[in-house]
Amino acid sequence: MYRGVTNDLRRRIDEHRLGKVTATKNKRPLKLVHYEAYLLKSDATRREKYLKTTYGRRDIKRQLSSLFKRLRLK
């Protein structure tokens, strides 16, 4: 699972897809399943830092688990 901040989501996805990002280079192919948008970079950075904590990772796992359960029911 990758968490990061960018001002150009399409460009950043392409960088990941093309293997230009060291953190995800060997984990391709990747699929975007969620993103959040913020008006202020400081808010985005604060959220990124939280998502990289134990509590943030736990929240993400809960949200994805719930999403995947709902998708399987349809």
CHARMM internal coordinates of N, CA and C (Angstrom, degrees):
IC EDIT
DIST 1 N 1 CA 1.4196
DIST 1 CA 1 C 1.5249
ANGL 1 N 1 CA 1 C 108.22
DIST 1 C 2 N 1.3121
ANGL 1 CA 1 C 2 N 115.38
DIHE 1 N 1 CA 1 C 2 N 132.02
DIST 2 N 2 CA 1.4616
ANGL 1 C 2 N 2 CA 120.64
DIHE 1 CA 1 C 2 N 2 CA -177.34
DIST 2 CA 2 C 1.5244
ANGL 2 N 2 CA 2 C 109.26
DIHE 1 C 2 N 2 CA 2 C -112.80
DIST 2 C 3 N 1.3034
ANGL 2 CA 2 C 3 N 116.67
DIHE 2 N 2 CA 2 C 3 N 138.53
DIST 3 N 3 CA 1.4550
ANGL 2 C 3 N 3 CA 123.13
DIHE 2 CA 2 C 3 N 3 CA 175.18
DIST 3 CA 3 C 1.5222
ANGL 3 N 3 CA 3 C 107.41
DIHE 2 C 3 N 3 CA 3 C -130.75
DIST 3 C 4 N 1.3303
ANGL 3 CA 3 C 4 N 115.84
DIHE 3 N 3 CA 3 C 4 N 131.85
DIST 4 N 4 CA 1.4520
ANGL 3 C 4 N 4 CA 118.71
DIHE 3 CA 3 C 4 N 4 CA -180.00
DIST 4 CA 4 C 1.5152
ANGL 4 N 4 CA 4 C 111.63
DIHE 3 C 4 N 4 CA 4 C -164.05
DIST 4 C 5 N 1.3262
ANGL 4 CA 4 C 5 N 115.91
DIHE 4 N 4 CA 4 C 5 N 173.69
DIST 5 N 5 CA 1.4583
ANGL 4 C 5 N 5 CA 123.07
DIHE 4 CA 4 C 5 N 5 CA -179.49
DIST 5 CA 5 C 1.5174
ANGL 5 N 5 CA 5 C 108.51
DIHE 4 C 5 N 5 CA 5 C -119.69
DIST 5 C 6 N 1.3329
ANGL 5 CA 5 C 6 N 116.47
DIHE 5 N 5 CA 5 C 6 N 136.48
DIST 6 N 6 CA 1.4605
ANGL 5 C 6 N 6 CA 121.34
DIHE 5 CA 5 C 6 N 6 CA 175.99
DIST 6 CA 6 C 1.5221
ANGL 6 N 6 CA 6 C 109.27
DIHE 5 C 6 N 6 CA 6 C -149.50
DIST 6 C 7 N 1.3242
ANGL 6 CA 6 C 7 N 116.65
DIHE 6 N 6 CA 6 C 7 N 157.58
DIST 7 N 7 CA 1.4604
ANGL 6 C 7 N 7 CA 120.22
DIHE 6 CA 6 C 7 N 7 CA 173.84
DIST 7 CA 7 C 1.5284
ANGL 7 N 7 CA 7 C 111.09
DIHE 6 C 7 N 7 CA 7 C -101.78
DIST 7 C 8 N 1.3347
ANGL 7 CA 7 C 8 N 117.10
DIHE 7 N 7 CA 7 C 8 N 3.91
DIST 8 N 8 CA 1.4658
ANGL 7 C 8 N 8 CA 122.06
DIHE 7 CA 7 C 8 N 8 CA 178.85
DIST 8 CA 8 C 1.5299
ANGL 8 N 8 CA 8 C 108.49
DIHE 7 C 8 N 8 CA 8 C -146.79
DIST 8 C 9 N 1.3196
ANGL 8 CA 8 C 9 N 116.08
DIHE 8 N 8 CA 8 C 9 N 90.48
DIST 9 N 9 CA 1.4621
ANGL 8 C 9 N 9 CA 121.15
DIHE 8 CA 8 C 9 N 9 CA -173.84
DIST 9 CA 9 C 1.5270
ANGL 9 N 9 CA 9 C 112.42
DIHE 8 C 9 N 9 CA 9 C -61.87
DIST 9 C 10 N 1.3177
ANGL 9 CA 9 C 10 N 117.92
DIHE 9 N 9 CA 9 C 10 N -43.19
DIST 10 N 10 CA 1.4755
ANGL 9 C 10 N 10 CA 120.27
DIHE 9 CA 9 C 10 N 10 CA -179.67
DIST 10 CA 10 C 1.5252
ANGL 10 N 10 CA 10 C 111.82
DIHE 9 C 10 N 10 CA 10 C -60.33
DIST 10 C 11 N 1.3255
ANGL 10 CA 10 C 11 N 116.31
DIHE 10 N 10 CA 10 C 11 N -44.98
DIST 11 N 11 CA 1.4661
ANGL 10 C 11 N 11 CA 120.12
DIHE 10 CA 10 C 11 N 11 CA 178.51
DIST 11 CA 11 C 1.5256
ANGL 11 N 11 CA 11 C 110.50
DIHE 10 C 11 N 11 CA 11 C -61.37
DIST 11 C 12 N 1.3295
ANGL 11 CA 11 C 12 N 115.91
DIHE 11 N 11 CA 11 C 12 N -43.62
DIST 12 N 12 CA 1.4685
ANGL 11 C 12 N 12 CA 119.78
DIHE 11 CA 11 C 12 N 12 CA -177.81
DIST 12 CA 12 C 1.5255
ANGL 12 N 12 CA 12 C 111.56
DIHE 11 C 12 N 12 CA 12 C -65.88
DIST 12 C 13 N 1.3114
ANGL 12 CA 12 C 13 N 117.27
DIHE 12 N 12 CA 12 C 13 N -39.55
DIST 13 N 13 CA 1.4688
ANGL 12 C 13 N 13 CA 120.68
DIHE 12 CA 12 C 13 N 13 CA 176.29
DIST 13 CA 13 C 1.5228
ANGL 13 N 13 CA 13 C 109.86
DIHE 12 C 13 N 13 CA 13 C -61.67
DIST 13 C 14 N 1.3286
ANGL 13 CA 13 C 14 N 116.91
DIHE 13 N 13 CA 13 C 14 N -43.82
DIST 14 N 14 CA 1.4710
ANGL 13 C 14 N 14 CA 120.42
DIHE 13 CA 13 C 14 N 14 CA 177.75
DIST 14 CA 14 C 1.5235
ANGL 14 N 14 CA 14 C 111.23
DIHE 13 C 14 N 14 CA 14 C -60.74
DIST 14 C 15 N 1.3221
ANGL 14 CA 14 C 15 N 117.80
DIHE 14 N 14 CA 14 C 15 N -41.27
DIST 15 N 15 CA 1.4657
ANGL 14 C 15 N 15 CA 120.55
DIHE 14 CA 14 C 15 N 15 CA 178.18
DIST 15 CA 15 C 1.5268
ANGL 15 N 15 CA 15 C 110.79
DIHE 14 C 15 N 15 CA 15 C -60.34
DIST 15 C 16 N 1.3062
ANGL 15 CA 15 C 16 N 116.51
DIHE 15 N 15 CA 15 C 16 N -42.63
DIST 16 N 16 CA 1.4716
ANGL 15 C 16 N 16 CA 120.32
DIHE 15 CA 15 C 16 N 16 CA 177.48
DIST 16 CA 16 C 1.5266
ANGL 16 N 16 CA 16 C 110.24
DIHE 15 C 16 N 16 CA 16 C -65.94
DIST 16 C 17 N 1.3211
ANGL 16 CA 16 C 17 N 116.62
DIHE 16 N 16 CA 16 C 17 N -45.97
DIST 17 N 17 CA 1.4644
ANGL 16 C 17 N 17 CA 121.89
DIHE 16 CA 16 C 17 N 17 CA -178.06
DIST 17 CA 17 C 1.5265
ANGL 17 N 17 CA 17 C 111.88
DIHE 16 C 17 N 17 CA 17 C -60.22
DIST 17 C 18 N 1.3166
ANGL 17 CA 17 C 18 N 116.71
DIHE 17 N 17 CA 17 C 18 N -36.43
DIST 18 N 18 CA 1.4641
ANGL 17 C 18 N 18 CA 121.88
DIHE 17 CA 17 C 18 N 18 CA -177.90
DIST 18 CA 18 C 1.5314
ANGL 18 N 18 CA 18 C 113.09
DIHE 17 C 18 N 18 CA 18 C -86.65
DIST 18 C 19 N 1.3235
ANGL 18 CA 18 C 19 N 118.07
DIHE 18 N 18 CA 18 C 19 N 0.86
DIST 19 N 19 CA 1.4616
ANGL 18 C 19 N 19 CA 121.35
DIHE 18 CA 18 C 19 N 19 CA 177.97
DIST 19 CA 19 C 1.5121
ANGL 19 N 19 CA 19 C 114.37
DIHE 18 C 19 N 19 CA 19 C 78.14
DIST 19 C 20 N 1.3254
ANGL 19 CA 19 C 20 N 117.49
DIHE 19 N 19 CA 19 C 20 N 22.86
DIST 20 N 20 CA 1.4642
ANGL 19 C 20 N 20 CA 121.22
DIHE 19 CA 19 C 20 N 20 CA -178.62
DIST 20 CA 20 C 1.5307
ANGL 20 N 20 CA 20 C 113.40
DIHE 19 C 20 N 20 CA 20 C -87.49
DIST 20 C 21 N 1.3306
ANGL 20 CA 20 C 21 N 116.79
DIHE 20 N 20 CA 20 C 21 N -3.52
DIST 21 N 21 CA 1.4653
ANGL 20 C 21 N 21 CA 121.30
DIHE 20 CA 20 C 21 N 21 CA -178.46
DIST 21 CA 21 C 1.5244
ANGL 21 N 21 CA 21 C 108.46
DIHE 20 C 21 N 21 CA 21 C -110.46
DIST 21 C 22 N 1.3135
ANGL 21 CA 21 C 22 N 116.03
DIHE 21 N 21 CA 21 C 22 N 116.70
DIST 22 N 22 CA 1.4646
ANGL 21 C 22 N 22 CA 121.33
DIHE 21 CA 21 C 22 N 22 CA -176.03
DIST 22 CA 22 C 1.5281
ANGL 22 N 22 CA 22 C 112.40
DIHE 21 C 22 N 22 CA 22 C -55.04
DIST 22 C 23 N 1.3241
ANGL 22 CA 22 C 23 N 117.44
DIHE 22 N 22 CA 22 C 23 N -41.62
DIST 23 N 23 CA 1.4718
ANGL 22 C 23 N 23 CA 121.30
DIHE 22 CA 22 C 23 N 23 CA -175.55
DIST 23 CA 23 C 1.5229
ANGL 23 N 23 CA 23 C 113.17
DIHE 22 C 23 N 23 CA 23 C -62.31
DIST 23 C 24 N 1.3296
ANGL 23 CA 23 C 24 N 117.58
DIHE 23 N 23 CA 23 C 24 N -27.89
DIST 24 N 24 CA 1.4694
ANGL 23 C 24 N 24 CA 120.00
DIHE 23 CA 23 C 24 N 24 CA -176.04
DIST 24 CA 24 C 1.5211
ANGL 24 N 24 CA 24 C 113.14
DIHE 23 C 24 N 24 CA 24 C -121.08
DIST 24 C 25 N 1.3052
ANGL 24 CA 24 C 25 N 116.33
DIHE 24 N 24 CA 24 C 25 N 3.17
DIST 25 N 25 CA 1.4673
ANGL 24 C 25 N 25 CA 121.16
DIHE 24 CA 24 C 25 N 25 CA -175.08
DIST 25 CA 25 C 1.5278
ANGL 25 N 25 CA 25 C 113.03
DIHE 24 C 25 N 25 CA 25 C -53.84
DIST 25 C 26 N 1.3230
ANGL 25 CA 25 C 26 N 117.64
DIHE 25 N 25 CA 25 C 26 N -41.96
DIST 26 N 26 CA 1.4634
ANGL 25 C 26 N 26 CA 121.31
DIHE 25 CA 25 C 26 N 26 CA -177.09
DIST 26 CA 26 C 1.5266
ANGL 26 N 26 CA 26 C 112.85
DIHE 25 C 26 N 26 CA 26 C -96.20
DIST 26 C 27 N 1.3143
ANGL 26 CA 26 C 27 N 117.39
DIHE 26 N 26 CA 26 C 27 N 14.60
DIST 27 N 27 CA 1.4694
ANGL 26 C 27 N 27 CA 121.22
DIHE 26 CA 26 C 27 N 27 CA -178.74
DIST 27 CA 27 C 1.5228
ANGL 27 N 27 CA 27 C 111.51
DIHE 26 C 27 N 27 CA 27 C -118.35
DIST 27 C 28 N 1.2972
ANGL 27 CA 27 C 28 N 116.92
DIHE 27 N 27 CA 27 C 28 N 20.94
DIST 28 N 28 CA 1.4538
ANGL 27 C 28 N 28 CA 121.02
DIHE 27 CA 27 C 28 N 28 CA -178.93
DIST 28 CA 28 C 1.5175
ANGL 28 N 28 CA 28 C 110.53
DIHE 27 C 28 N 28 CA 28 C -84.21
DIST 28 C 29 N 1.3167
ANGL 28 CA 28 C 29 N 118.80
DIHE 28 N 28 CA 28 C 29 N 153.95
DIST 29 N 29 CA 1.4692
ANGL 28 C 29 N 29 CA 126.98
DIHE 28 CA 28 C 29 N 29 CA 2.67
DIST 29 CA 29 C 1.5264
ANGL 29 N 29 CA 29 C 111.24
DIHE 28 C 29 N 29 CA 29 C -79.23
DIST 29 C 30 N 1.3069
ANGL 29 CA 29 C 30 N 114.53
DIHE 29 N 29 CA 29 C 30 N 149.98
DIST 30 N 30 CA 1.4600
ANGL 29 C 30 N 30 CA 121.39
DIHE 29 CA 29 C 30 N 30 CA 178.88
DIST 30 CA 30 C 1.5223
ANGL 30 N 30 CA 30 C 109.39
DIHE 29 C 30 N 30 CA 30 C -106.64
DIST 30 C 31 N 1.3125
ANGL 30 CA 30 C 31 N 115.51
DIHE 30 N 30 CA 30 C 31 N 156.30
DIST 31 N 31 CA 1.4558
ANGL 30 C 31 N 31 CA 120.40
DIHE 30 CA 30 C 31 N 31 CA 176.94
DIST 31 CA 31 C 1.5226
ANGL 31 N 31 CA 31 C 108.31
DIHE 30 C 31 N 31 CA 31 C -135.80
DIST 31 C 32 N 1.3103
ANGL 31 CA 31 C 32 N 115.99
DIHE 31 N 31 CA 31 C 32 N 127.57
DIST 32 N 32 CA 1.4622
ANGL 31 C 32 N 32 CA 121.17
DIHE 31 CA 31 C 32 N 32 CA 177.52
DIST 32 CA 32 C 1.5270
ANGL 32 N 32 CA 32 C 108.17
DIHE 31 C 32 N 32 CA 32 C -77.23
DIST 32 C 33 N 1.3184
ANGL 32 CA 32 C 33 N 116.81
DIHE 32 N 32 CA 32 C 33 N 120.54
DIST 33 N 33 CA 1.4624
ANGL 32 C 33 N 33 CA 120.63
DIHE 32 CA 32 C 33 N 33 CA 179.16
DIST 33 CA 33 C 1.5272
ANGL 33 N 33 CA 33 C 112.01
DIHE 32 C 33 N 33 CA 33 C -114.18
DIST 33 C 34 N 1.3261
ANGL 33 CA 33 C 34 N 117.26
DIHE 33 N 33 CA 33 C 34 N -12.85
DIST 34 N 34 CA 1.4648
ANGL 33 C 34 N 34 CA 119.85
DIHE 33 CA 33 C 34 N 34 CA -178.67
DIST 34 CA 34 C 1.5246
ANGL 34 N 34 CA 34 C 109.44
DIHE 33 C 34 N 34 CA 34 C -163.15
DIST 34 C 35 N 1.3063
ANGL 34 CA 34 C 35 N 116.09
DIHE 34 N 34 CA 34 C 35 N 142.17
DIST 35 N 35 CA 1.4614
ANGL 34 C 35 N 35 CA 120.04
DIHE 34 CA 34 C 35 N 35 CA 169.49
DIST 35 CA 35 C 1.5206
ANGL 35 N 35 CA 35 C 108.60
DIHE 34 C 35 N 35 CA 35 C -146.73
DIST 35 C 36 N 1.3062
ANGL 35 CA 35 C 36 N 116.07
DIHE 35 N 35 CA 35 C 36 N 158.71
DIST 36 N 36 CA 1.4594
ANGL 35 C 36 N 36 CA 123.16
DIHE 35 CA 35 C 36 N 36 CA 177.46
DIST 36 CA 36 C 1.5191
ANGL 36 N 36 CA 36 C 107.62
DIHE 35 C 36 N 36 CA 36 C -127.60
DIST 36 C 37 N 1.3276
ANGL 36 CA 36 C 37 N 116.42
DIHE 36 N 36 CA 36 C 37 N 141.18
DIST 37 N 37 CA 1.4636
ANGL 36 C 37 N 37 CA 121.38
DIHE 36 CA 36 C 37 N 37 CA 179.74
DIST 37 CA 37 C 1.5300
ANGL 37 N 37 CA 37 C 109.71
DIHE 36 C 37 N 37 CA 37 C -114.45
DIST 37 C 38 N 1.3180
ANGL 37 CA 37 C 38 N 115.90
DIHE 37 N 37 CA 37 C 38 N 140.60
DIST 38 N 38 CA 1.4630
ANGL 37 C 38 N 38 CA 122.27
DIHE 37 CA 37 C 38 N 38 CA -179.70
DIST 38 CA 38 C 1.5193
ANGL 38 N 38 CA 38 C 109.12
DIHE 37 C 38 N 38 CA 38 C -132.67
DIST 38 C 39 N 1.3179
ANGL 38 CA 38 C 39 N 116.18
DIHE 38 N 38 CA 38 C 39 N 145.67
DIST 39 N 39 CA 1.4579
ANGL 38 C 39 N 39 CA 120.64
DIHE 38 CA 38 C 39 N 39 CA 177.74
DIST 39 CA 39 C 1.5224
ANGL 39 N 39 CA 39 C 111.60
DIHE 38 C 39 N 39 CA 39 C -75.55
DIST 39 C 40 N 1.3188
ANGL 39 CA 39 C 40 N 116.40
DIHE 39 N 39 CA 39 C 40 N -35.18
DIST 40 N 40 CA 1.4582
ANGL 39 C 40 N 40 CA 120.79
DIHE 39 CA 39 C 40 N 40 CA -178.36
DIST 40 CA 40 C 1.5223
ANGL 40 N 40 CA 40 C 110.88
DIHE 39 C 40 N 40 CA 40 C -107.48
DIST 40 C 41 N 1.3300
ANGL 40 CA 40 C 41 N 115.37
DIHE 40 N 40 CA 40 C 41 N 134.34
DIST 41 N 41 CA 1.4634
ANGL 40 C 41 N 41 CA 119.67
DIHE 40 CA 40 C 41 N 41 CA 178.08
DIST 41 CA 41 C 1.5233
ANGL 41 N 41 CA 41 C 110.88
DIHE 40 C 41 N 41 CA 41 C -60.60
DIST 41 C 42 N 1.3128
ANGL 41 CA 41 C 42 N 117.12
DIHE 41 N 41 CA 41 C 42 N -35.51
DIST 42 N 42 CA 1.4694
ANGL 41 C 42 N 42 CA 119.87
DIHE 41 CA 41 C 42 N 42 CA -179.88
DIST 42 CA 42 C 1.5290
ANGL 42 N 42 CA 42 C 111.15
DIHE 41 C 42 N 42 CA 42 C -61.93
DIST 42 C 43 N 1.3286
ANGL 42 CA 42 C 43 N 117.59
DIHE 42 N 42 CA 42 C 43 N -36.79
DIST 43 N 43 CA 1.4690
ANGL 42 C 43 N 43 CA 120.54
DIHE 42 CA 42 C 43 N 43 CA 176.80
DIST 43 CA 43 C 1.5229
ANGL 43 N 43 CA 43 C 110.84
DIHE 42 C 43 N 43 CA 43 C -67.45
DIST 43 C 44 N 1.3291
ANGL 43 CA 43 C 44 N 116.45
DIHE 43 N 43 CA 43 C 44 N -42.00
DIST 44 N 44 CA 1.4691
ANGL 43 C 44 N 44 CA 120.71
DIHE 43 CA 43 C 44 N 44 CA 179.02
DIST 44 CA 44 C 1.5261
ANGL 44 N 44 CA 44 C 110.85
DIHE 43 C 44 N 44 CA 44 C -63.61
DIST 44 C 45 N 1.3142
ANGL 44 CA 44 C 45 N 116.63
DIHE 44 N 44 CA 44 C 45 N -42.51
DIST 45 N 45 CA 1.4639
ANGL 44 C 45 N 45 CA 120.96
DIHE 44 CA 44 C 45 N 45 CA 179.92
DIST 45 CA 45 C 1.5267
ANGL 45 N 45 CA 45 C 111.06
DIHE 44 C 45 N 45 CA 45 C -65.99
DIST 45 C 46 N 1.3177
ANGL 45 CA 45 C 46 N 116.32
DIHE 45 N 45 CA 45 C 46 N -40.53
DIST 46 N 46 CA 1.4715
ANGL 45 C 46 N 46 CA 120.44
DIHE 45 CA 45 C 46 N 46 CA 177.64
DIST 46 CA 46 C 1.5294
ANGL 46 N 46 CA 46 C 110.25
DIHE 45 C 46 N 46 CA 46 C -61.73
DIST 46 C 47 N 1.3295
ANGL 46 CA 46 C 47 N 116.79
DIHE 46 N 46 CA 46 C 47 N -43.64
DIST 47 N 47 CA 1.4668
ANGL 46 C 47 N 47 CA 121.13
DIHE 46 CA 46 C 47 N 47 CA 179.18
DIST 47 CA 47 C 1.5277
ANGL 47 N 47 CA 47 C 110.82
DIHE 46 C 47 N 47 CA 47 C -65.18
DIST 47 C 48 N 1.3285
ANGL 47 CA 47 C 48 N 117.20
DIHE 47 N 47 CA 47 C 48 N -42.72
DIST 48 N 48 CA 1.4656
ANGL 47 C 48 N 48 CA 121.13
DIHE 47 CA 47 C 48 N 48 CA 178.17
DIST 48 CA 48 C 1.5295
ANGL 48 N 48 CA 48 C 110.42
DIHE 47 C 48 N 48 CA 48 C -58.43
DIST 48 C 49 N 1.3203
ANGL 48 CA 48 C 49 N 116.56
DIHE 48 N 48 CA 48 C 49 N -46.36
DIST 49 N 49 CA 1.4709
ANGL 48 C 49 N 49 CA 120.16
DIHE 48 CA 48 C 49 N 49 CA 179.92
DIST 49 CA 49 C 1.5195
ANGL 49 N 49 CA 49 C 110.91
DIHE 48 C 49 N 49 CA 49 C -60.77
DIST 49 C 50 N 1.3362
ANGL 49 CA 49 C 50 N 116.77
DIHE 49 N 49 CA 49 C 50 N -41.21
DIST 50 N 50 CA 1.4647
ANGL 49 C 50 N 50 CA 119.86
DIHE 49 CA 49 C 50 N 50 CA 178.58
DIST 50 CA 50 C 1.5283
ANGL 50 N 50 CA 50 C 110.67
DIHE 49 C 50 N 50 CA 50 C -63.77
DIST 50 C 51 N 1.3235
ANGL 50 CA 50 C 51 N 117.26
DIHE 50 N 50 CA 50 C 51 N -44.87
DIST 51 N 51 CA 1.4655
ANGL 50 C 51 N 51 CA 120.89
DIHE 50 CA 50 C 51 N 51 CA -177.29
DIST 51 CA 51 C 1.5262
ANGL 51 N 51 CA 51 C 112.20
DIHE 50 C 51 N 51 CA 51 C -64.41
DIST 51 C 52 N 1.3107
ANGL 51 CA 51 C 52 N 117.07
DIHE 51 N 51 CA 51 C 52 N -19.10
DIST 52 N 52 CA 1.4622
ANGL 51 C 52 N 52 CA 120.66
DIHE 51 CA 51 C 52 N 52 CA 178.69
DIST 52 CA 52 C 1.5325
ANGL 52 N 52 CA 52 C 112.12
DIHE 51 C 52 N 52 CA 52 C -90.79
DIST 52 C 53 N 1.3323
ANGL 52 CA 52 C 53 N 116.92
DIHE 52 N 52 CA 52 C 53 N -0.71
DIST 53 N 53 CA 1.4646
ANGL 52 C 53 N 53 CA 120.33
DIHE 52 CA 52 C 53 N 53 CA 176.05
DIST 53 CA 53 C 1.5258
ANGL 53 N 53 CA 53 C 109.49
DIHE 52 C 53 N 53 CA 53 C -86.67
DIST 53 C 54 N 1.3103
ANGL 53 CA 53 C 54 N 116.09
DIHE 53 N 53 CA 53 C 54 N 169.22
DIST 54 N 54 CA 1.4688
ANGL 53 C 54 N 54 CA 120.64
DIHE 53 CA 53 C 54 N 54 CA 176.54
DIST 54 CA 54 C 1.5238
ANGL 54 N 54 CA 54 C 110.84
DIHE 53 C 54 N 54 CA 54 C -57.76
DIST 54 C 55 N 1.3304
ANGL 54 CA 54 C 55 N 117.25
DIHE 54 N 54 CA 54 C 55 N -43.98
DIST 55 N 55 CA 1.4627
ANGL 54 C 55 N 55 CA 120.97
DIHE 54 CA 54 C 55 N 55 CA -179.44
DIST 55 CA 55 C 1.5259
ANGL 55 N 55 CA 55 C 111.19
DIHE 54 C 55 N 55 CA 55 C -65.60
DIST 55 C 56 N 1.3213
ANGL 55 CA 55 C 56 N 116.38
DIHE 55 N 55 CA 55 C 56 N -41.09
DIST 56 N 56 CA 1.4573
ANGL 55 C 56 N 56 CA 120.45
DIHE 55 CA 55 C 56 N 56 CA 179.16
DIST 56 CA 56 C 1.5174
ANGL 56 N 56 CA 56 C 112.15
DIHE 55 C 56 N 56 CA 56 C -64.44
DIST 56 C 57 N 1.3281
ANGL 56 CA 56 C 57 N 117.00
DIHE 56 N 56 CA 56 C 57 N -44.24
DIST 57 N 57 CA 1.4773
ANGL 56 C 57 N 57 CA 120.58
DIHE 56 CA 56 C 57 N 57 CA 177.64
DIST 57 CA 57 C 1.5198
ANGL 57 N 57 CA 57 C 110.41
DIHE 56 C 57 N 57 CA 57 C -61.64
DIST 57 C 58 N 1.3199
ANGL 57 CA 57 C 58 N 116.69
DIHE 57 N 57 CA 57 C 58 N -39.31
DIST 58 N 58 CA 1.4659
ANGL 57 C 58 N 58 CA 121.18
DIHE 57 CA 57 C 58 N 58 CA 178.71
DIST 58 CA 58 C 1.5324
ANGL 58 N 58 CA 58 C 110.25
DIHE 57 C 58 N 58 CA 58 C -63.52
DIST 58 C 59 N 1.3337
ANGL 58 CA 58 C 59 N 117.22
DIHE 58 N 58 CA 58 C 59 N -43.39
DIST 59 N 59 CA 1.4667
ANGL 58 C 59 N 59 CA 120.90
DIHE 58 CA 58 C 59 N 59 CA 178.57
DIST 59 CA 59 C 1.5264
ANGL 59 N 59 CA 59 C 111.25
DIHE 58 C 59 N 59 CA 59 C -61.44
DIST 59 C 60 N 1.3261
ANGL 59 CA 59 C 60 N 116.36
DIHE 59 N 59 CA 59 C 60 N -43.69
DIST 60 N 60 CA 1.4620
ANGL 59 C 60 N 60 CA 120.29
DIHE 59 CA 59 C 60 N 60 CA 179.48
DIST 60 CA 60 C 1.5228
ANGL 60 N 60 CA 60 C 110.28
DIHE 59 C 60 N 60 CA 60 C -61.44
DIST 60 C 61 N 1.3091
ANGL 60 CA 60 C 61 N 117.25
DIHE 60 N 60 CA 60 C 61 N -45.37
DIST 61 N 61 CA 1.4716
ANGL 60 C 61 N 61 CA 120.60
DIHE 60 CA 60 C 61 N 61 CA -179.77
DIST 61 CA 61 C 1.5199
ANGL 61 N 61 CA 61 C 111.03
DIHE 60 C 61 N 61 CA 61 C -60.75
DIST 61 C 62 N 1.3230
ANGL 61 CA 61 C 62 N 117.28
DIHE 61 N 61 CA 61 C 62 N -41.25
DIST 62 N 62 CA 1.4715
ANGL 61 C 62 N 62 CA 120.58
DIHE 61 CA 61 C 62 N 62 CA 178.06
DIST 62 CA 62 C 1.5249
ANGL 62 N 62 CA 62 C 111.14
DIHE 61 C 62 N 62 CA 62 C -63.45
DIST 62 C 63 N 1.3239
ANGL 62 CA 62 C 63 N 116.72
DIHE 62 N 62 CA 62 C 63 N -45.48
DIST 63 N 63 CA 1.4598
ANGL 62 C 63 N 63 CA 120.50
DIHE 62 CA 62 C 63 N 63 CA -178.96
DIST 63 CA 63 C 1.5220
ANGL 63 N 63 CA 63 C 111.27
DIHE 62 C 63 N 63 CA 63 C -63.85
DIST 63 C 64 N 1.3263
ANGL 63 CA 63 C 64 N 116.88
DIHE 63 N 63 CA 63 C 64 N -44.67
DIST 64 N 64 CA 1.4639
ANGL 63 C 64 N 64 CA 119.86
DIHE 63 CA 63 C 64 N 64 CA 179.84
DIST 64 CA 64 C 1.5201
ANGL 64 N 64 CA 64 C 111.32
DIHE 63 C 64 N 64 CA 64 C -66.87
DIST 64 C 65 N 1.3056
ANGL 64 CA 64 C 65 N 117.64
DIHE 64 N 64 CA 64 C 65 N -38.92
DIST 65 N 65 CA 1.4578
ANGL 64 C 65 N 65 CA 121.29
DIHE 64 CA 64 C 65 N 65 CA 178.15
DIST 65 CA 65 C 1.5237
ANGL 65 N 65 CA 65 C 110.21
DIHE 64 C 65 N 65 CA 65 C -60.86
DIST 65 C 66 N 1.3122
ANGL 65 CA 65 C 66 N 116.63
DIHE 65 N 65 CA 65 C 66 N -44.78
DIST 66 N 66 CA 1.4611
ANGL 65 C 66 N 66 CA 121.58
DIHE 65 CA 65 C 66 N 66 CA 178.66
DIST 66 CA 66 C 1.5310
ANGL 66 N 66 CA 66 C 110.77
DIHE 65 C 66 N 66 CA 66 C -63.00
DIST 66 C 67 N 1.3207
ANGL 66 CA 66 C 67 N 116.36
DIHE 66 N 66 CA 66 C 67 N -44.01
DIST 67 N 67 CA 1.4649
ANGL 66 C 67 N 67 CA 120.96
DIHE 66 CA 66 C 67 N 67 CA 178.91
DIST 67 CA 67 C 1.5222
ANGL 67 N 67 CA 67 C 111.06
DIHE 66 C 67 N 67 CA 67 C -60.98
DIST 67 C 68 N 1.3125
ANGL 67 CA 67 C 68 N 117.04
DIHE 67 N 67 CA 67 C 68 N -48.06
DIST 68 N 68 CA 1.4615
ANGL 67 C 68 N 68 CA 120.77
DIHE 67 CA 67 C 68 N 68 CA -177.84
DIST 68 CA 68 C 1.5248
ANGL 68 N 68 CA 68 C 111.32
DIHE 67 C 68 N 68 CA 68 C -64.72
DIST 68 C 69 N 1.3262
ANGL 68 CA 68 C 69 N 118.16
DIHE 68 N 68 CA 68 C 69 N -36.20
DIST 69 N 69 CA 1.4676
ANGL 68 C 69 N 69 CA 120.86
DIHE 68 CA 68 C 69 N 69 CA 176.88
DIST 69 CA 69 C 1.5234
ANGL 69 N 69 CA 69 C 110.57
DIHE 68 C 69 N 69 CA 69 C -63.74
DIST 69 C 70 N 1.3321
ANGL 69 CA 69 C 70 N 116.95
DIHE 69 N 69 CA 69 C 70 N -43.17
DIST 70 N 70 CA 1.4725
ANGL 69 C 70 N 70 CA 120.19
DIHE 69 CA 69 C 70 N 70 CA 178.90
DIST 70 CA 70 C 1.5215
ANGL 70 N 70 CA 70 C 110.97
DIHE 69 C 70 N 70 CA 70 C -64.76
DIST 70 C 71 N 1.3126
ANGL 70 CA 70 C 71 N 117.68
DIHE 70 N 70 CA 70 C 71 N -40.10
DIST 71 N 71 CA 1.4637
ANGL 70 C 71 N 71 CA 120.80
DIHE 70 CA 70 C 71 N 71 CA -178.68
DIST 71 CA 71 C 1.5236
ANGL 71 N 71 CA 71 C 111.48
DIHE 70 C 71 N 71 CA 71 C -65.70
DIST 71 C 72 N 1.3063
ANGL 71 CA 71 C 72 N 118.02
DIHE 71 N 71 CA 71 C 72 N -35.67
DIST 72 N 72 CA 1.4686
ANGL 71 C 72 N 72 CA 121.50
DIHE 71 CA 71 C 72 N 72 CA 179.67
DIST 72 CA 72 C 1.5174
ANGL 72 N 72 CA 72 C 112.06
DIHE 71 C 72 N 72 CA 72 C -69.19
DIST 72 C 73 N 1.3311
ANGL 72 CA 72 C 73 N 117.12
DIHE 72 N 72 CA 72 C 73 N -24.91
DIST 73 N 73 CA 1.4610
ANGL 72 C 73 N 73 CA 120.38
DIHE 72 CA 72 C 73 N 73 CA -178.80
DIST 73 CA 73 C 1.5188
ANGL 73 N 73 CA 73 C 112.44
DIHE 72 C 73 N 73 CA 73 C -77.08
DIST 73 C 74 N 1.3057
ANGL 73 CA 73 C 74 N 117.98
DIHE 73 N 73 CA 73 C 74 N -19.75
DIST 74 N 74 CA 1.4715
ANGL 73 C 74 N 74 CA 121.32
DIHE 73 CA 73 C 74 N 74 CA -176.58
DIST 74 CA 74 C 1.4998
ANGL 74 N 74 CA 74 C 111.82
DIHE 73 C 74 N 74 CA 74 C -91.09
END
COOR INIT
IC SEED 1 N 1 CA 1 C
IC BUILD
